C-alpha cells in the first residue's frame, strides 16, 4: 500500500506542476468516476486522498491524463511551428484580424468601463497578442482582462514567455486555464458565478472539439451584451477541406476525428439561429517540395498536412500516390513551375 501511495503522490505532484491545481482536480475527478463508478467531490484529495483513490489511480493513469490533456506538446508542437514558418498562415490570419477587428472592437466596447476577453485554443499566443494590442489601442483607458484556455503545457509556456517580453501585455491580468475546451466547459458549469466575456476567439481549434454544436452553444452563452465570438477556420472547398474529406477514412482517426471547414460551422450557426458575418482570409503556400521524396521540407509539410509522424510510412503506396495527385490537381494551383496549396481561411464573427 505504501508503494501505491507514493506512486499516487508522485503522479499528483507531477500533474499539479504540469497543469495546475484546478486542472488536477478536474482530471482526478474524472478518473475517480471512471474507476469507482460514482460522483465524487475531490476538492480535498490533494491534501487527503482517500484509500479508494489510492487503489484506483496509479502514477501511470495520472500521466496518461497529462498526455491526453496536452495533445499538442512535444513533437506536434515542433511540427506546428515548422508549418507556421512555411505556410504564412499566421500572416493571413493577422491580416484578416487587422482588417476586421478595429471596427468591431469599437462596437463591442461602446460605453463599457471594462473589457473581458477569452481565448480558446490560443497556442503560443502570437495571434492573441495582436488581438489584445488592437483592443488596447482602440480603448487605451479601459481595463482589459484575459482568460486563456489552452491544453498544451509547452504552448502555454511559450505564451507566458511572450507576455513577459511584451510591455503592453504585461498591463493585462491573465488567467490561465491549462485544459482543453471540454474540460474548461465542465469547470465553468460547475461554478456558481459565471464569468462572461465581451470578445471570445477560437482560432484554428474547432477541429479538436468533440461536439461542434454544443461547443458553439456553450461559448456563445458566455458572451456579454453586444459581445462577439470569432471563429477562424479553414474555408469550405479549400485544399484542406478537399484533402481531409476525400481521405476521411485515413486522416480523421487521431486527434481530429471529425474534420470541419467553414461549411460545417456556418451550418451549425444557422441551425442555432445565430447571426454572423463571414470574412475571407486568403492564403496559399508553396508545397512543391511535397512531390520530391528527397525534400525534407516537403516531407515535413506532408507530415503536418496529414497529421502523421511519417507520411511515407503511414499509408499504402496507392494511398500516398492518390493523396499527392489530389494535392497537385485538386487542392492547389501551379505557377512558374511551383505548386501552391489553397490554404484559404474563413473568419466568422458571431453576434451575442
PALUMTOR-464739 format. One record per residue (C-alpha): y, x, z; residue in three letters; residue number from 1. Coordinates in nm, 3 decimals. Example, Ala and Ser with C-alpha at 12.3 -4.5 7.8 and 13.67 -1.06 7.14 Angstrom:
% residues 2
@py -0.450&px 1.230&pz 0.780&type ALA&seq 1;
@py -0.106&px 1.367&pz 0.714&type SER&seq 2;
***
This chain:
% residues 352
@py 0.000&px 0.000&pz 0.000&type UNK&seq 1;
@py 0.241&px 0.286&pz 0.081&type UNK&seq 2;
@py 0.193&px 0.430&pz -0.266&type UNK&seq 3;
@py 0.265&px 0.092&pz -0.423&type UNK&seq 4;
@py 0.577&px 0.056&pz -0.209&type UNK&seq 5;
@py 0.704&px 0.398&pz -0.310&type UNK&seq 6;
@py 0.641&px 0.316&pz -0.676&type UNK&seq 7;
@py 0.829&px -0.010&pz -0.634&type UNK&seq 8;
@py 1.125&px 0.160&pz -0.469&type UNK&seq 9;
@py 1.138&px 0.428&pz -0.737&type UNK&seq 10;
@py 1.137&px 0.161&pz -1.005&type UNK&seq 11;
@py 1.406&px -0.049&pz -0.836&type UNK&seq 12;
@py 1.628&px 0.254&pz -0.775&type UNK&seq 13;
@py 1.590&px 0.361&pz -1.138&type UNK&seq 14;
@py 1.671&px 0.010&pz -1.254&type UNK&seq 15;
@py 1.978&px -0.008&pz -1.029&type UNK&seq 16;
@py 2.109&px 0.321&pz -1.163&type UNK&seq 17;
@py 2.040&px 0.216&pz -1.520&type UNK&seq 18;
@py 2.164&px -0.141&pz -1.548&type UNK&seq 19;
@py 2.341&px -0.212&pz -1.217&type UNK&seq 20;
@py 2.252&px -0.431&pz -0.920&type UNK&seq 21;
@py 2.340&px -0.766&pz -1.080&type UNK&seq 22;
@py 2.112&px -0.700&pz -1.377&type UNK&seq 23;
@py 1.843&px -0.557&pz -1.149&type UNK&seq 24;
@py 1.829&px -0.882&pz -0.951&type UNK&seq 25;
@py 1.806&px -1.083&pz -1.272&type UNK&seq 26;
@py 1.519&px -0.874&pz -1.406&type UNK&seq 27;
@py 1.330&px -0.868&pz -1.076&type UNK&seq 28;
@py 1.362&px -1.244&pz -1.051&type UNK&seq 29;
@py 1.218&px -1.282&pz -1.399&type UNK&seq 30;
@py 0.921&px -1.060&pz -1.316&type UNK&seq 31;
@py 0.859&px -1.240&pz -0.988&type UNK&seq 32;
@py 0.843&px -1.579&pz -1.161&type UNK&seq 33;
@py 0.606&px -1.440&pz -1.423&type UNK&seq 34;
@py 0.378&px -1.279&pz -1.166&type UNK&seq 35;
@py 0.392&px -1.523&pz -0.875&type UNK&seq 36;
@py 0.440&px -1.841&pz -1.075&type UNK&seq 37;
@py 0.737&px -1.986&pz -0.886&type UNK&seq 38;
@py 1.111&px -1.980&pz -0.846&type UNK&seq 39;
@py 1.246&px -1.710&pz -0.618&type UNK&seq 40;
@py 1.581&px -1.620&pz -0.470&type UNK&seq 41;
@py 1.565&px -1.242&pz -0.500&type UNK&seq 42;
@py 1.912&px -1.166&pz -0.363&type UNK&seq 43;
@py 1.760&px -0.996&pz -0.058&type UNK&seq 44;
@py 1.493&px -0.799&pz -0.243&type UNK&seq 45;
@py 1.700&px -0.485&pz -0.289&type UNK&seq 46;
@py 1.712&px -0.424&pz 0.087&type UNK&seq 47;
@py 1.397&px -0.607&pz 0.195&type UNK&seq 48;
@py 1.137&px -0.657&pz -0.078&type UNK&seq 49;
@py 0.861&px -0.899&pz 0.027&type UNK&seq 50;
@py 0.499&px -0.788&pz 0.031&type UNK&seq 51;
@py 0.408&px -1.016&pz -0.260&type UNK&seq 52;
@py 0.672&px -0.840&pz -0.473&type UNK&seq 53;
@py 0.525&px -0.505&pz -0.374&type UNK&seq 54;
@py 0.193&px -0.621&pz -0.514&type UNK&seq 55;
@py 0.332&px -0.781&pz -0.830&type UNK&seq 56;
@py 0.593&px -0.537&pz -0.956&type UNK&seq 57;
@py 0.499&px -0.180&pz -1.039&type UNK&seq 58;
@py 0.724&px 0.102&pz -1.146&type UNK&seq 59;
@py 0.580&px 0.060&pz -1.494&type UNK&seq 60;
@py 0.678&px -0.307&pz -1.517&type UNK&seq 61;
@py 1.030&px -0.234&pz -1.397&type UNK&seq 62;
@py 1.065&px 0.042&pz -1.655&type UNK&seq 63;
@py 0.930&px -0.194&pz -1.918&type UNK&seq 64;
@py 1.214&px -0.427&pz -1.827&type UNK&seq 65;
@py 1.460&px -0.141&pz -1.872&type UNK&seq 66;
@py 1.310&px -0.061&pz -2.211&type UNK&seq 67;
@py 1.330&px -0.424&pz -2.324&type UNK&seq 68;
@py 1.679&px -0.462&pz -2.180&type UNK&seq 69;
@py 1.815&px -0.155&pz -2.356&type UNK&seq 70;
@py 1.675&px -0.219&pz -2.703&type UNK&seq 71;
@py 1.941&px -0.019&pz -2.881&type UNK&seq 72;
@py 1.911&px 0.309&pz -2.690&type UNK&seq 73;
@py 1.775&px 0.649&pz -2.782&type UNK&seq 74;
@py 1.670&px 0.687&pz -3.147&type UNK&seq 75;
@py 1.800&px 0.347&pz -3.251&type UNK&seq 76;
@py 2.147&px 0.434&pz -3.124&type UNK&seq 77;
@py 2.149&px 0.757&pz -3.326&type UNK&seq 78;
@py 2.026&px 0.570&pz -3.632&type UNK&seq 79;
@py 2.304&px 0.315&pz -3.592&type UNK&seq 80;
@py 2.564&px 0.591&pz -3.557&type UNK&seq 81;
@py 2.433&px 0.757&pz -3.873&type UNK&seq 82;
@py 2.454&px 0.426&pz -4.058&type UNK&seq 83;
@py 2.813&px 0.367&pz -3.948&type UNK&seq 84;
@py 2.913&px 0.712&pz -4.068&type UNK&seq 85;
@py 2.772&px 0.648&pz -4.415&type UNK&seq 86;
@py 2.834&px 0.277&pz -4.469&type UNK&seq 87;
@py 3.202&px 0.227&pz -4.390&type UNK&seq 88;
@py 3.107&px -0.091&pz -4.207&type UNK&seq 89;
@py 3.344&px -0.046&pz -3.915&type UNK&seq 90;
@py 3.628&px 0.029&pz -4.155&type UNK&seq 91;
@py 3.563&px -0.302&pz -4.333&type UNK&seq 92;
@py 3.544&px -0.489&pz -4.002&type UNK&seq 93;
@py 3.863&px -0.332&pz -3.869&type UNK&seq 94;
@py 4.046&px -0.408&pz -4.193&type UNK&seq 95;
@py 3.950&px -0.773&pz -4.151&type UNK&seq 96;
@py 4.043&px -0.771&pz -3.784&type UNK&seq 97;
@py 4.389&px -0.630&pz -3.858&type UNK&seq 98;
@py 4.442&px -0.884&pz -4.135&type UNK&seq 99;
@py 4.329&px -1.190&pz -3.941&type UNK&seq 100;
@py 4.381&px -1.147&pz -3.569&type UNK&seq 101;
@py 4.755&px -1.081&pz -3.519&type UNK&seq 102;
@py 4.850&px -1.434&pz -3.627&type UNK&seq 103;
@py 4.552&px -1.580&pz -3.437&type UNK&seq 104;
@py 4.649&px -1.398&pz -3.120&type UNK&seq 105;
@py 4.999&px -1.544&pz -3.137&type UNK&seq 106;
@py 4.848&px -1.891&pz -3.143&type UNK&seq 107;
@py 4.589&px -1.816&pz -2.875&type UNK&seq 108;
@py 4.834&px -1.660&pz -2.630&type UNK&seq 109;
@py 5.122&px -1.901&pz -2.670&type UNK&seq 110;
@py 5.273&px -1.984&pz -2.327&type UNK&seq 111;
@py 4.986&px -1.816&pz -2.138&type UNK&seq 112;
@py 5.052&px -1.599&pz -1.832&type UNK&seq 113;
@py 4.727&px -1.401&pz -1.868&type UNK&seq 114;
@py 4.459&px -1.349&pz -2.129&type UNK&seq 115;
@py 4.084&px -1.308&pz -2.079&type UNK&seq 116;
@py 3.860&px -1.152&pz -2.344&type UNK&seq 117;
@py 3.480&px -1.144&pz -2.368&type UNK&seq 118;
@py 3.297&px -0.902&pz -2.596&type UNK&seq 119;
@py 2.929&px -0.979&pz -2.663&type UNK&seq 120;
@py 2.715&px -0.700&pz -2.805&type UNK&seq 121;
@py 3.011&px -0.464&pz -2.808&type UNK&seq 122;
@py 2.815&px -0.144&pz -2.865&type UNK&seq 123;
@py 3.023&px 0.169&pz -2.825&type UNK&seq 124;
@py 3.347&px -0.026&pz -2.815&type UNK&seq 125;
@py 3.513&px 0.101&pz -3.133&type UNK&seq 126;
@py 3.590&px -0.249&pz -3.261&type UNK&seq 127;
@py 3.674&px -0.380&pz -2.913&type UNK&seq 128;
@py 3.930&px -0.103&pz -2.868&type UNK&seq 129;
@py 4.112&px -0.211&pz -3.183&type UNK&seq 130;
@py 4.097&px -0.579&pz -3.087&type UNK&seq 131;
@py 4.236&px -0.512&pz -2.740&type UNK&seq 132;
@py 4.507&px -0.284&pz -2.875&type UNK&seq 133;
@py 4.613&px -0.557&pz -3.117&type UNK&seq 134;
@py 4.622&px -0.811&pz -2.834&type UNK&seq 135;
@py 4.828&px -0.576&pz -2.616&type UNK&seq 136;
@py 5.078&px -0.515&pz -2.896&type UNK&seq 137;
@py 5.111&px -0.891&pz -2.950&type UNK&seq 138;
@py 5.167&px -0.965&pz -2.580&type UNK&seq 139;
@py 5.279&px -0.637&pz -2.417&type UNK&seq 140;
@py 5.388&px -0.803&pz -2.092&type UNK&seq 141;
@py 5.086&px -1.030&pz -2.045&type UNK&seq 142;
@py 4.797&px -0.909&pz -1.821&type UNK&seq 143;
@py 4.462&px -0.886&pz -2.001&type UNK&seq 144;
@py 4.111&px -0.878&pz -1.854&type UNK&seq 145;
@py 3.797&px -0.790&pz -2.045&type UNK&seq 146;
@py 3.430&px -0.865&pz -1.982&type UNK&seq 147;
@py 3.173&px -0.672&pz -2.186&type UNK&seq 148;
@py 2.815&px -0.786&pz -2.244&type UNK&seq 149;
@py 2.603&px -0.503&pz -2.384&type UNK&seq 150;
@py 2.234&px -0.439&pz -2.317&type UNK&seq 151;
@py 2.234&px -0.073&pz -2.422&type UNK&seq 152;
@py 2.298&px 0.178&pz -2.145&type UNK&seq 153;
@py 2.380&px 0.454&pz -2.392&type UNK&seq 154;
@py 2.627&px 0.246&pz -2.593&type UNK&seq 155;
@py 2.790&px 0.114&pz -2.275&type UNK&seq 156;
@py 2.837&px 0.471&pz -2.154&type UNK&seq 157;
@py 2.995&px 0.553&pz -2.490&type UNK&seq 158;
@py 3.231&px 0.257&pz -2.447&type UNK&seq 159;
@py 3.325&px 0.367&pz -2.096&type UNK&seq 160;
@py 3.397&px 0.719&pz -2.227&type UNK&seq 161;
@py 3.620&px 0.568&pz -2.497&type UNK&seq 162;
@py 3.813&px 0.373&pz -2.234&type UNK&seq 163;
@py 3.851&px 0.687&pz -2.021&type UNK&seq 164;
@py 4.025&px 0.875&pz -2.302&type UNK&seq 165;
@py 4.238&px 0.585&pz -2.436&type UNK&seq 166;
@py 4.556&px 0.537&pz -2.234&type UNK&seq 167;
@py 4.630&px 0.177&pz -2.328&type UNK&seq 168;
@py 4.273&px 0.065&pz -2.249&type UNK&seq 169;
@py 4.298&px 0.212&pz -1.901&type UNK&seq 170;
@py 4.557&px -0.056&pz -1.822&type UNK&seq 171;
@py 4.294&px -0.327&pz -1.873&type UNK&seq 172;
@py 4.040&px -0.411&pz -1.599&type UNK&seq 173;
@py 3.689&px -0.411&pz -1.747&type UNK&seq 174;
@py 3.387&px -0.592&pz -1.606&type UNK&seq 175;
@py 3.062&px -0.452&pz -1.743&type UNK&seq 176;
@py 2.756&px -0.674&pz -1.783&type UNK&seq 177;
@py 2.477&px -0.439&pz -1.884&type UNK&seq 178;
@py 2.246&px -0.717&pz -2.002&type UNK&seq 179;
@py 2.153&px -0.890&pz -2.323&type UNK&seq 180;
@py 2.316&px -1.214&pz -2.433&type UNK&seq 181;
@py 2.043&px -1.444&pz -2.297&type UNK&seq 182;
@py 2.040&px -1.277&pz -1.955&type UNK&seq 183;
@py 2.418&px -1.300&pz -1.936&type UNK&seq 184;
@py 2.391&px -1.670&pz -2.012&type UNK&seq 185;
@py 2.140&px -1.712&pz -1.728&type UNK&seq 186;
@py 2.366&px -1.524&pz -1.488&type UNK&seq 187;
@py 2.672&px -1.731&pz -1.581&type UNK&seq 188;
@py 2.487&px -2.060&pz -1.545&type UNK&seq 189;
@py 2.363&px -1.954&pz -1.201&type UNK&seq 190;
@py 2.718&px -1.908&pz -1.072&type UNK&seq 191;
@py 2.930&px -2.184&pz -0.921&type UNK&seq 192;
@py 3.260&px -2.052&pz -1.059&type UNK&seq 193;
@py 3.258&px -2.035&pz -1.438&type UNK&seq 194;
@py 3.493&px -1.781&pz -1.594&type UNK&seq 195;
@py 3.638&px -1.892&pz -1.926&type UNK&seq 196;
@py 3.800&px -1.686&pz -2.197&type UNK&seq 197;
@py 4.085&px -1.703&pz -2.445&type UNK&seq 198;
@py 3.904&px -1.491&pz -2.703&type UNK&seq 199;
@py 3.531&px -1.420&pz -2.742&type UNK&seq 200;
@py 3.397&px -1.193&pz -3.012&type UNK&seq 201;
@py 3.043&px -1.134&pz -3.136&type UNK&seq 202;
@py 3.043&px -0.858&pz -3.396&type UNK&seq 203;
@py 2.718&px -0.792&pz -3.584&type UNK&seq 204;
@py 2.499&px -0.906&pz -3.295&type UNK&seq 205;
@py 2.398&px -1.263&pz -3.380&type UNK&seq 206;
@py 2.073&px -1.134&pz -3.536&type UNK&seq 207;
@py 1.937&px -1.038&pz -3.195&type UNK&seq 208;
@py 1.968&px -1.367&pz -3.006&type UNK&seq 209;
@py 1.663&px -1.585&pz -2.956&type UNK&seq 210;
@py 1.822&px -1.921&pz -3.036&type UNK&seq 211;
@py 2.126&px -1.932&pz -3.264&type UNK&seq 212;
@py 2.231&px -2.291&pz -3.188&type UNK&seq 213;
@py 2.203&px -2.250&pz -2.810&type UNK&seq 214;
@py 2.390&px -1.921&pz -2.819&type UNK&seq 215;
@py 2.684&px -2.061&pz -3.015&type UNK&seq 216;
@py 2.695&px -2.371&pz -2.797&type UNK&seq 217;
@py 2.700&px -2.162&pz -2.479&type UNK&seq 218;
@py 2.971&px -1.918&pz -2.583&type UNK&seq 219;
@py 3.182&px -2.195&pz -2.732&type UNK&seq 220;
@py 3.164&px -2.368&pz -2.393&type UNK&seq 221;
@py 3.326&px -2.060&pz -2.236&type UNK&seq 222;
@py 3.645&px -2.093&pz -2.443&type UNK&seq 223;
@py 3.968&px -2.192&pz -2.275&type UNK&seq 224;
@py 4.204&px -2.442&pz -2.429&type UNK&seq 225;
@py 4.324&px -2.310&pz -2.767&type UNK&seq 226;
@py 4.072&px -2.024&pz -2.748&type UNK&seq 227;
@py 3.880&px -1.872&pz -3.038&type UNK&seq 228;
@py 3.525&px -1.747&pz -3.085&type UNK&seq 229;
@py 3.500&px -1.479&pz -3.354&type UNK&seq 230;
@py 3.160&px -1.416&pz -3.513&type UNK&seq 231;
@py 3.127&px -1.134&pz -3.766&type UNK&seq 232;
@py 2.801&px -1.143&pz -3.957&type UNK&seq 233;
@py 2.656&px -1.029&pz -4.288&type UNK&seq 234;
@py 2.769&px -1.256&pz -4.569&type UNK&seq 235;
@py 2.545&px -1.508&pz -4.741&type UNK&seq 236;
@py 2.397&px -1.364&pz -5.063&type UNK&seq 237;
@py 2.492&px -1.010&pz -4.964&type UNK&seq 238;
@py 2.246&px -0.728&pz -5.016&type UNK&seq 239;
@py 2.133&px -0.760&pz -4.655&type UNK&seq 240;
@py 2.074&px -1.132&pz -4.696&type UNK&seq 241;
@py 1.868&px -1.082&pz -5.012&type UNK&seq 242;
@py 1.663&px -0.790&pz -4.875&type UNK&seq 243;
@py 1.579&px -0.943&pz -4.537&type UNK&seq 244;
@py 1.493&px -1.286&pz -4.671&type UNK&seq 245;
@py 1.290&px -1.159&pz -4.966&type UNK&seq 246;
@py 1.081&px -0.939&pz -4.737&type UNK&seq 247;
@py 1.083&px -1.166&pz -4.435&type UNK&seq 248;
@py 0.716&px -1.104&pz -4.354&type UNK&seq 249;
@py 0.760&px -0.727&pz -4.348&type UNK&seq 250;
@py 1.103&px -0.698&pz -4.187&type UNK&seq 251;
@py 1.150&px -0.986&pz -3.943&type UNK&seq 252;
@py 0.890&px -0.867&pz -3.698&type UNK&seq 253;
@py 1.051&px -0.640&pz -3.437&type UNK&seq 254;
@py 1.397&px -0.659&pz -3.278&type UNK&seq 255;
@py 1.507&px -0.911&pz -3.542&type UNK&seq 256;
@py 1.254&px -1.191&pz -3.573&type UNK&seq 257;
@py 1.485&px -1.441&pz -3.742&type UNK&seq 258;
@py 1.743&px -1.293&pz -3.977&type UNK&seq 259;
@py 2.070&px -1.487&pz -4.009&type UNK&seq 260;
@py 2.356&px -1.445&pz -4.252&type UNK&seq 261;
@py 2.682&px -1.637&pz -4.252&type UNK&seq 262;
@py 2.495&px -1.924&pz -4.422&type UNK&seq 263;
@py 2.285&px -1.995&pz -4.112&type UNK&seq 264;
@py 2.580&px -1.951&pz -3.875&type UNK&seq 265;
@py 2.800&px -2.188&pz -4.076&type UNK&seq 266;
@py 2.521&px -2.446&pz -4.094&type UNK&seq 267;
@py 2.492&px -2.424&pz -3.715&type UNK&seq 268;
@py 2.869&px -2.465&pz -3.666&type UNK&seq 269;
@py 2.869&px -2.770&pz -3.891&type UNK&seq 270;
@py 2.573&px -2.924&pz -3.709&type UNK&seq 271;
@py 2.763&px -2.894&pz -3.381&type UNK&seq 272;
@py 3.080&px -3.037&pz -3.532&type UNK&seq 273;
@py 3.282&px -2.722&pz -3.463&type UNK&seq 274;
@py 3.599&px -2.642&pz -3.652&type UNK&seq 275;
@py 3.606&px -2.294&pz -3.804&type UNK&seq 276;
@py 3.770&px -2.068&pz -4.061&type UNK&seq 277;
@py 3.591&px -1.813&pz -4.277&type UNK&seq 278;
@py 3.744&px -1.482&pz -4.382&type UNK&seq 279;
@py 3.577&px -1.227&pz -4.611&type UNK&seq 280;
@py 3.528&px -0.864&pz -4.512&type UNK&seq 281;
@py 3.417&px -0.696&pz -4.838&type UNK&seq 282;
@py 3.222&px -0.372&pz -4.823&type UNK&seq 283;
@py 2.988&px -0.160&pz -5.033&type UNK&seq 284;
@py 2.834&px 0.180&pz -4.969&type UNK&seq 285;
@py 2.651&px 0.441&pz -5.173&type UNK&seq 286;
@py 2.270&px 0.419&pz -5.149&type UNK&seq 287;
@py 2.193&px 0.642&pz -5.449&type UNK&seq 288;
@py 2.002&px 0.880&pz -5.222&type UNK&seq 289;
@py 1.762&px 0.600&pz -5.126&type UNK&seq 290;
@py 1.594&px 0.640&pz -5.465&type UNK&seq 291;
@py 1.542&px 1.014&pz -5.417&type UNK&seq 292;
@py 1.246&px 1.084&pz -5.183&type UNK&seq 293;
@py 1.385&px 1.430&pz -5.108&type UNK&seq 294;
@py 1.722&px 1.297&pz -4.990&type UNK&seq 295;
@py 1.737&px 1.299&pz -4.611&type UNK&seq 296;
@py 2.046&px 1.076&pz -4.614&type UNK&seq 297;
@py 1.872&px 0.826&pz -4.841&type UNK&seq 298;
@py 1.559&px 0.812&pz -4.629&type UNK&seq 299;
@py 1.757&px 0.771&pz -4.307&type UNK&seq 300;
@py 1.955&px 0.487&pz -4.462&type UNK&seq 301;
@py 1.630&px 0.319&pz -4.568&type UNK&seq 302;
@py 1.502&px 0.355&pz -4.213&type UNK&seq 303;
@py 1.805&px 0.174&pz -4.078&type UNK&seq 304;
@py 1.819&px -0.089&pz -4.351&type UNK&seq 305;
@py 1.457&px -0.186&pz -4.288&type UNK&seq 306;
@py 1.473&px -0.133&pz -3.909&type UNK&seq 307;
@py 1.186&px 0.116&pz -3.917&type UNK&seq 308;
@py 1.144&px 0.465&pz -3.778&type UNK&seq 309;
@py 1.000&px 0.587&pz -4.105&type UNK&seq 310;
@py 1.041&px 0.382&pz -4.422&type UNK&seq 311;
@py 0.790&px 0.581&pz -4.625&type UNK&seq 312;
@py 0.513&px 0.535&pz -4.366&type UNK&seq 313;
@py 0.586&px 0.177&pz -4.262&type UNK&seq 314;
@py 0.496&px -0.009&pz -4.582&type UNK&seq 315;
@py 0.234&px 0.000&pz -4.855&type UNK&seq 316;
@py 0.331&px 0.176&pz -5.180&type UNK&seq 317;
@py 0.365&px -0.160&pz -5.355&type UNK&seq 318;
@py 0.597&px -0.297&pz -5.086&type UNK&seq 319;
@py 0.809&px 0.018&pz -5.090&type UNK&seq 320;
@py 0.838&px 0.006&pz -5.467&type UNK&seq 321;
@py 0.929&px -0.363&pz -5.456&type UNK&seq 322;
@py 1.198&px -0.304&pz -5.195&type UNK&seq 323;
@py 1.351&px -0.018&pz -5.389&type UNK&seq 324;
@py 1.352&px -0.225&pz -5.706&type UNK&seq 325;
@py 1.518&px -0.513&pz -5.521&type UNK&seq 326;
@py 1.776&px -0.281&pz -5.367&type UNK&seq 327;
@py 1.872&px -0.139&pz -5.704&type UNK&seq 328;
@py 1.864&px -0.454&pz -5.917&type UNK&seq 329;
@py 1.946&px -0.746&pz -5.685&type UNK&seq 330;
@py 2.131&px -0.604&pz -5.385&type UNK&seq 331;
@py 2.359&px -0.351&pz -5.548&type UNK&seq 332;
@py 2.582&px -0.262&pz -5.839&type UNK&seq 333;
@py 2.582&px 0.061&pz -6.039&type UNK&seq 334;
@py 2.895&px 0.255&pz -6.124&type UNK&seq 335;
@py 2.931&px 0.605&pz -6.267&type UNK&seq 336;
@py 2.564&px 0.675&pz -6.209&type UNK&seq 337;
@py 2.573&px 0.571&pz -5.843&type UNK&seq 338;
@py 2.419&px 0.270&pz -5.673&type UNK&seq 339;
@py 2.644&px 0.075&pz -5.433&type UNK&seq 340;
@py 2.484&px -0.166&pz -5.186&type UNK&seq 341;
@py 2.655&px -0.503&pz -5.135&type UNK&seq 342;
@py 2.729&px -0.499&pz -4.765&type UNK&seq 343;
@py 2.986&px -0.779&pz -4.756&type UNK&seq 344;
@py 3.058&px -0.939&pz -4.420&type UNK&seq 345;
@py 3.195&px -1.274&pz -4.311&type UNK&seq 346;
@py 3.439&px -1.327&pz -4.023&type UNK&seq 347;
@py 3.411&px -1.674&pz -3.873&type UNK&seq 348;
@py 3.682&px -1.796&pz -3.635&type UNK&seq 349;
@py 3.563&px -2.093&pz -3.433&type UNK&seq 350;
@py 3.817&px -2.317&pz -3.260&type UNK&seq 351;
@py 3.782&px -2.431&pz -2.899&type UNK&seq 352;
***
